Amino acid sequence: MEHLPTTLDATLRRKALSTPQQTVLIDALDPASPIEYSWEETNTRVDALARQFAALPGRGIGVMLDNSYHCVCLVYGVIRSGKDLILIDPEWGITARQAIIDEMDLQTLVSAVPLQDAGAALQFVPDFSARSAEPFDAEAANASRMIIFTSGTTGKPKGIILSQQAMVNAYAIGQRCLNTGEHTRAGCFYRVSGLGILGINVLFPLLYGGSVVLLPQHCWYDSARFWACVEQFSISFLYMVPPIVNFMVKEGLPPVTPYTLSRLLCVAGSARLDAGLQEEFQRDYAPLANIYGLSECGFAFLFGRLNGGRFDNTVGPAVGLSLRLTDEQGQVIESPGARGRLWVKTPSLFSGYVNQPALTAQVVQDGWLDTQDLAYFDEQGGCYVLGRADGTVNKGGNLFHLNECEQLLNTRDDVVDVCCLKVPCEVYGEDYVAVIQGDPALARDLLPWLQQHLGTYRAPRSVFCVSEKLPLNGAGKHDRRAITALITSGASSCAAL
């Protein structure tokens, strides 16, 4: 691509002038009646939205995400206006959403659909039919920052600040490794819930002049329907989490002829992509790269290693950035095969955590980010990521901390003590359960309550209530091994839901 974008918004302006009628997005949520949108009409809508957003009070605007063309326009409209873009998953519980609103002092929420809960008081309903006679200020987007919230290691939603420059640098690394461009058409069949899905399915391909197809969620359950959609809409790029790769290999039906790299590239974003399943998928379906990244780096920053037309199970060597491993004493590890904590120095590094300079200083040292993951390198520099080094749960590629649930439960008078435990999960790789000291009858009510406040996805898989005190170790902390034995031995009077 000759044009090097300076903001996420830059390509939209350029393509609206150079190829105005070319398709930027296809709404194929109903594949029988797809709706196509051009670069020109999208750019015109975004200009009008940016003008409306720029006049609103406050530094930032919260966008309630969903799978729609209008939501994509809202995202670009906020960027173009120069306001900070705060991405909000509407399925997060009311407690977490309110924490984001309070942390950012948000005065405005925008959504493609009417809001029903407390956020409705902040909702601004934009005029999607408005058109601007004059282009909006082309320089304003440079000031827009993207702010993504995760639960963080304290259980409190943690805001990650990314500049436009960091985002463009992140996607530039991906473009170099995966060769995306105007030929790329990404198929999105996930719920757009945050930067991970929005970024790899929409922002990344569009930045380099590609296009996007919004497919029905869960369409991958029906193999014949799924591959028919890939053909119908000439999809050339697919993001898949490892559980979907697992399902397709074990339960699905592959296309009649496997795809080649020149026709279809699939990527899977997790350290949990099993090497055997990856090999089977590439044999029967399509090339599949194992990628890895963090929100603090704006995007995935490792993009697999191609060997003879197929990708191996590494997340790749470093391209356009630097990696290092350290041992428990902080000393650099250089021996191939030796495991250590993974650090990265990248031009896409975040600006810091919202209102948490001490935490920022803790994870960034001399420009190096502590990923808090364990990894090792092979002799060719290929990186293998083994998993989190702390109490973070990686549930199907979505990260959150056990403390989030624990702190919420500790606000209840009827909960004496609580400890959350990670457990293996065949579907998501990892999940967790909550073990509570309290009346066993509580179990029936607590799980729905947690789902309401945390969101169904972030709530524990099960709740165990025990009448006795939770075991502690010599340091006065929860003895997680003893608590696990407590709920699995059957010797304790406990109730689970």
C-alpha positions in Angstrom: 0.0 0.0 0.0 1.6 3.2 -1.1 -0.3 5.5 1.3 1.0 5.2 4.9 -1.9 6.1 7.2 -1.2 8.4 10.1 -4.5 7.7 12.0 -7.1 4.9 12.0 -9.3 7.4 10.2 -6.9 8.4 7.4 -7.6 5.5 5.0 -11.3 6.2 5.2 -10.8 9.7 3.9 -8.4 8.6 1.2 -10.5 5.8 -0.2 -13.6 8.0 -0.3 -11.7 10.1 -2.8 -9.8 7.4 -4.7 -12.4 4.6 -5.0 -15.6 6.1 -3.6 -18.0 3.3 -4.8 -15.8 0.4 -3.7 -17.3 -1.6 -0.9 -16.0 -1.0 2.6 -18.5 -3.2 4.6 -21.1 -5.8 3.9 -23.8 -6.4 6.4 -24.4 -10.1 5.9 -26.0 -10.9 9.2 -28.8 -12.2 6.9 -26.6 -13.7 4.2 -29.7 -14.0 1.9 -30.1 -10.2 1.9 -26.7 -8.6 2.3 -26.4 -4.8 2.4 -23.3 -3.2 1.0 -21.8 0.2 2.1 -19.3 2.2 0.1 -16.3 4.1 1.3 -17.8 7.4 0.1 -21.1 7.1 1.9 -19.3 5.8 5.0 -16.9 8.8 5.0 -19.8 11.2 4.6 -21.6 9.7 7.5 -18.5 9.8 9.7 -17.9 13.4 8.8 -21.4 14.3 9.9 -21.0 12.3 13.1 -17.7 13.8 13.9 -19.2 17.3 13.7 -22.0 16.3 16.1 -19.5 14.7 18.5 -17.0 17.5 18.5 -19.8 19.9 19.9 -20.5 17.6 22.9 -19.1 18.3 26.4 -16.2 16.2 27.9 -12.9 14.8 26.6 -14.2 11.4 25.8 -17.3 9.5 24.4 -18.3 6.0 25.3 -19.4 3.8 22.5 -21.6 0.8 23.3 -20.4 -1.8 20.9 -22.5 -4.1 18.7 -22.4 -5.9 15.4 -23.7 -3.2 13.0 -22.6 -0.8 10.3 -23.9 2.1 12.4 -21.6 1.0 15.3 -18.6 1.1 13.0 -19.6 4.6 11.9 -19.8 5.7 15.6 -16.3 4.4 16.3 -14.8 6.3 13.3 -17.0 9.3 14.1 -15.5 9.6 17.6 -12.0 9.2 16.3 -12.4 11.8 13.6 -13.9 14.3 16.1 -10.7 14.2 18.1 -12.5 13.0 21.2 -11.2 10.0 23.2 -12.9 6.8 22.2 -13.9 4.6 25.2 -15.1 1.2 24.1 -17.8 -0.4 26.3 -19.1 -3.9 26.1 -22.9 -3.7 26.8 -22.8 -7.2 28.2 -20.5 -6.1 31.0 -22.5 -6.0 34.3 -23.9 -2.7 35.6 -21.2 -2.4 38.3 -18.4 -2.6 35.8 -20.0 -0.2 33.4 -20.7 2.4 36.1 -17.1 2.1 37.2 -15.9 3.0 33.7 -18.3 5.9 33.5 -17.1 7.2 36.9 -13.4 6.6 36.1 -13.6 8.5 32.8 -16.1 11.1 34.1 -18.1 10.3 31.0 -20.9 12.7 30.0 -21.9 11.0 26.8 -22.6 7.5 25.6 -23.5 6.7 22.0 -25.1 3.5 20.8 -26.7 2.2 17.6 -29.7 1.1 19.7 -31.6 2.8 22.6 -30.1 2.2 26.0 -32.5 0.9 28.7 -30.5 1.0 32.0 -28.9 3.8 34.0 -26.7 4.6 30.9 -29.8 5.9 29.1 -29.4 9.2 31.0 -26.1 9.8 29.3 -27.1 8.6 25.8 -26.7 11.0 22.9 -28.7 10.0 19.9 -26.9 11.1 16.8 -28.5 12.0 13.5 -27.3 9.2 11.1 -29.1 10.8 8.2 -27.1 14.1 8.5 -24.5 14.9 5.8 -21.7 17.4 6.0 -21.2 19.9 3.2 -17.5 20.4 4.2 -15.0 17.7 5.3 -14.3 17.7 9.0 -10.9 18.9 10.2 -8.4 16.3 9.0 -6.0 16.9 11.8 -8.4 16.4 14.7 -8.1 12.6 14.7 -4.5 12.9 15.7 -5.6 13.9 19.2 -8.1 11.0 19.6 -7.0 8.3 22.0 -8.5 4.9 22.3 -9.2 3.7 25.9 -10.0 0.1 26.6 -11.0 -1.3 30.0 -10.1 -4.6 31.5 -10.7 -5.8 35.0 -7.0 -5.5 35.8 -5.1 -7.2 38.7 -7.0 -5.3 41.3 -10.5 -6.3 40.2 -11.2 -2.6 39.4 -11.8 -1.9 35.7 -8.4 -0.7 34.4 -8.2 1.7 31.5 -5.5 1.3 28.9 -4.7 4.4 26.9 -3.6 4.1 23.3 -2.6 7.0 21.0 -3.5 7.0 17.3 0.3 6.6 16.7 0.5 3.5 18.8 -2.5 2.0 17.1 -1.2 2.6 13.6 2.2 1.2 14.6 0.6 -1.9 16.0 -1.3 -2.5 12.8 1.8 -1.7 10.7 3.6 -4.6 12.3 0.6 -6.9 11.6 0.5 -5.7 8.0 4.2 -6.5 7.5 3.8 -10.0 8.9 0.5 -11.0 7.4 0.6 -9.0 4.1 -2.9 -7.5 4.5 -3.9 -4.8 2.0 -6.7 -3.7 -0.3 -7.2 -7.3 -1.3 -8.1 -8.4 2.2 -11.7 -9.0 3.1 -12.2 -10.0 6.7 -15.2 -12.0 7.9 -16.4 -11.3 11.4 -18.6 -13.8 13.1 -18.0 -12.8 16.7 -19.8 -10.4 18.9 -18.0 -7.1 18.8 -17.2 -6.7 22.5 -13.9 -4.8 22.7 -10.6 -3.9 20.9 -9.7 -7.6 20.3 -12.6 -8.3 18.0 -13.1 -4.8 16.7 -9.5 -4.4 16.0 -8.6 -7.6 14.2 -11.9 -7.9 12.3 -12.5 -4.2 11.4 -9.9 -1.6 12.2 -6.9 -3.7 11.0 -8.2 -4.6 7.5 -9.8 -1.2 6.9 -6.6 0.7 7.8 -4.9 -0.9 4.8 -7.9 -0.4 2.4 -9.5 -3.9 2.8 -13.1 -4.5 3.6 -15.3 -6.3 6.2 -18.2 -8.7 6.2 -20.4 -8.9 9.2 -21.5 -12.6 9.4 -24.1 -14.2 11.7 -22.7 -15.0 15.1 -22.1 -18.7 15.6 -22.5 -19.4 11.9 -19.4 -21.7 12.3 -21.7 -24.3 14.0 -23.0 -25.2 10.5 -19.9 -26.1 8.4 -21.7 -26.1 5.1 -23.3 -22.7 5.7 -20.0 -21.3 7.0 -17.9 -22.2 4.0 -20.7 -21.2 1.7 -20.5 -17.7 3.3 -16.7 -17.6 2.8 -17.2 -18.3 -0.9 -20.3 -16.1 -1.4 -18.5 -13.0 0.0 -15.0 -13.8 -1.2 -13.6 -13.7 2.4 -9.8 -13.9 2.5 -9.1 -13.3 6.2 -10.6 -15.0 9.3 -9.9 -14.7 13.0 -10.6 -17.8 15.1 -10.2 -18.5 18.8 -8.7 -21.9 19.6 -12.1 -23.4 20.8 -13.5 -22.8 17.3 -10.5 -24.4 15.7 -11.0 -27.3 18.0 -14.7 -27.6 17.1 -14.1 -27.4 13.3 -11.4 -30.1 13.5 -13.4 -32.5 15.7 -17.0 -31.8 14.7 -17.1 -29.8 11.5 -16.8 -30.7 7.8 -14.0 -29.1 5.9 -14.4 -27.4 2.5 -14.2 -29.8 -0.5 -10.7 -28.4 -1.3 -8.5 -26.9 1.3 -7.7 -23.2 0.9 -4.2 -22.0 0.0 -2.5 -19.0 1.6 -3.2 -16.9 -1.6 -6.9 -17.4 -1.1 -7.6 -17.5 2.7 -5.5 -16.8 5.8 -6.8 -17.7 9.2 -5.3 -16.5 12.5 -5.9 -17.7 16.0 -5.2 -15.4 18.9 -4.1 -17.4 21.9 -1.2 -19.2 23.4 -3.6 -22.1 23.8 -3.7 -23.1 20.1 -2.8 -26.8 20.3 -0.1 -27.8 17.8 -1.8 -31.0 16.7 -5.1 -29.2 16.1 -3.4 -26.4 14.2 -1.7 -29.0 12.0 -5.0 -30.8 11.2 -6.7 -27.5 10.5 -4.0 -26.5 8.0 -4.2 -29.9 6.3 -7.9 -29.9 5.8 -9.1 -26.3 6.0 -6.7 -23.4 5.4 -3.3 -21.8 6.6 -3.6 -20.9 10.3 -1.2 -18.5 12.0 -0.8 -18.5 15.8 -0.7 -14.9 16.9 -0.2 -13.2 20.3 -0.6 -9.7 21.8 -1.8 -7.5 24.6 -4.1 -4.5 24.8 -1.2 -2.6 26.2 0.5 -3.0 22.8 -2.6 -2.0 20.8 -2.9 -5.3 19.0 -1.3 -8.6 18.5 2.5 -8.1 18.0 3.6 -11.7 17.2 2.1 -13.3 14.1 3.3 -16.8 13.7 6.1 -18.3 11.6 5.6 -19.7 8.1 7.4 -22.9 7.2 6.9 -24.3 3.7 3.4 -23.0 3.2 2.2 -23.8 6.7 2.5 -22.0 10.0 4.2 -23.7 13.0 3.0 -23.5 16.5 5.2 -20.6 17.6 3.7 -17.1 17.7 6.6 -16.1 15.6 9.9 -14.3 15.8 10.0 -10.6 16.6 9.4 -8.3 13.6 9.6 -4.6 14.1 10.0 -4.9 17.9 12.2 -6.5 20.6 11.6 -9.4 23.0 13.4 -10.7 26.0 13.0 -13.2 28.8 13.9 -12.8 32.5 14.1 -15.2 35.4 12.6 -14.7 38.9 15.6 -12.5 39.8 15.1 -10.3 36.8 18.2 -11.5 35.0 18.0 -11.8 31.2 17.6 -15.4 29.9 19.4 -16.2 26.6 19.5 -20.0 26.4 17.0 -21.5 23.9 14.3 -23.5 25.6 14.7 -21.8 29.0 11.5 -20.5 30.3 11.0 -17.0 31.7 8.8 -13.9 31.9 8.3 -12.3 28.5 9.0 -8.6 28.0 8.4 -6.6 24.8 9.6 -3.2 23.6 7.5 -2.0 20.7 6.5 1.3 19.0 2.9 0.5 19.6 3.3 0.7 23.4 0.4 2.2 25.3 0.6 5.6 27.0 -0.3 4.3 30.4 -3.2 3.2 32.6 -5.9 5.7 33.4 -5.2 7.5 36.7 -2.7 4.8 37.7 0.8 6.1 37.2 2.2 3.7 39.9 0.8 0.7 38.1 2.1 2.0 34.7 5.6 2.4 36.2 5.4 -1.2 37.7 4.8 -2.9 34.3 6.9 -0.6 32.1 10.6 -0.4 32.8 13.0 1.6 30.5 10.5 1.2 27.7 10.0 -2.6 28.2 6.6 -3.9 29.0 6.2 -6.9 31.4 3.6 -9.1 29.6 3.2 -11.1 32.8 3.3 -14.2 30.6 5.7 -17.1 30.6 7.4 -18.1 27.4 10.6 -19.6 25.8 12.4 -19.2 22.5 13.7 -21.9 20.2 17.1 -21.8 18.5 15.6 -19.9 15.5 14.1 -17.2 17.7 10.5 -18.5 17.5 8.5 -17.7 20.6 6.3 -20.1 22.5 3.9 -18.5 25.0 2.9 -20.8 27.9 0.3 -18.7 29.8 -0.2 -16.1 32.5 2.2 -15.8 35.4 -0.4 -14.4 37.8 -4.0 -14.8 38.7 -5.5 -13.7 35.5 -8.1 -15.9 33.8 -7.7 -16.4 30.1 -11.3 -17.4 29.1 -11.3 -18.0 25.4 -8.8 -15.2 24.7 -10.5 -12.7 27.1 -8.5 -11.8 30.1 -9.8 -10.8 33.5 -8.7 -11.3 37.1 -10.1 -13.4 39.9 -10.1 -10.4 42.2 -12.9 -8.8 40.2 -15.4 -11.4 41.4 -13.9 -11.7 44.9 -14.1 -8.0 45.6 -17.7 -7.8 44.4 -18.7 -10.7 46.7 -17.0 -9.2 49.6 -19.4 -6.2 49.4 -22.2 -8.5 50.6 -23.0 -8.9 54.3 -24.0 -12.5 53.9 -20.6 -13.5 52.4 -18.1 -14.2 55.2 -15.1 -14.9 53.0 -14.5 -15.8 49.3 -11.8 -17.3 47.2 -11.9 -17.8 43.4 -10.1 -20.6 41.8 -9.0 -21.1 38.2 -10.2 -24.4 36.6 -9.5 -26.0 33.2 -12.3 -25.7 30.7 -12.8 -27.7 27.5 -14.6 -24.8 25.8 -12.6 -21.8 26.8 -9.3 -23.2 27.9 -9.7 -21.6 31.4 -12.6 -20.7 33.6 -13.0 -20.2 37.3 -15.3 -21.0 40.3 -16.1 -19.0 43.4 -15.8 -20.7 46.8 -17.7 -18.8 49.6 -17.9 -19.1 53.3 -21.6 -18.6 54.1 -25.0 -20.3 54.2 -25.1 -23.1 51.6 -28.5 -21.9 50.6 -26.8 -18.8 49.1 -25.6 -20.7 46.1 -29.0 -20.6 44.4 -29.1 -16.8 44.5 -25.4 -15.8 44.1 -24.7 -17.0 40.6 -27.6 -15.0 38.9 -26.5 -12.0 41.0 -22.9 -12.3 39.8 -24.0 -12.7 36.2 -26.1 -9.5 36.6 -23.2 -7.5 38.0 -20.2 -8.9 36.1 -21.9 -10.0 32.9 -22.6 -13.7 32.1 -19.3 -14.2 30.4 -17.2 -12.8 33.3 -19.1 -14.5 36.0 -17.8 -17.8 37.5 -18.8 -21.1 36.1 -20.0 -22.4 39.5 -20.5 -21.1 43.1 -19.7 -23.3 46.0 -20.9 -22.3 49.5 -19.3 -23.9 52.6 -20.2 -23.4 56.2 -16.7 -23.7 57.6 -13.8 -21.2 57.4 -11.8 -21.2 54.1 -8.3 -22.7 54.8 -5.4 -20.3 55.1 -1.7 -20.9 54.6 1.1 -19.8 56.9 1.2 -16.3 55.5 -2.4 -15.8 56.3 -3.5 -16.0 52.6 -6.0 -18.4 51.1 -4.6 -21.9 50.7 -5.9 -22.5 47.2 -4.8 -26.2 47.2 -6.6 -26.9 50.4 -9.7 -25.0 49.2 -9.7 -27.1 46.0 -9.5 -30.3 48.1 -12.3 -29.0 50.3 -14.8 -28.7 47.5 -13.8 -31.9 45.7 -13.4 -34.3 48.6 -17.1 -34.5 49.5 -16.2 -34.4 53.1 -17.5 -30.9 53.5 -21.1 -29.8 53.7 -21.1 -27.5 50.6 -23.6 -26.5 48.0 -22.8 -25.7 44.4 -24.8 -24.2 41.6 
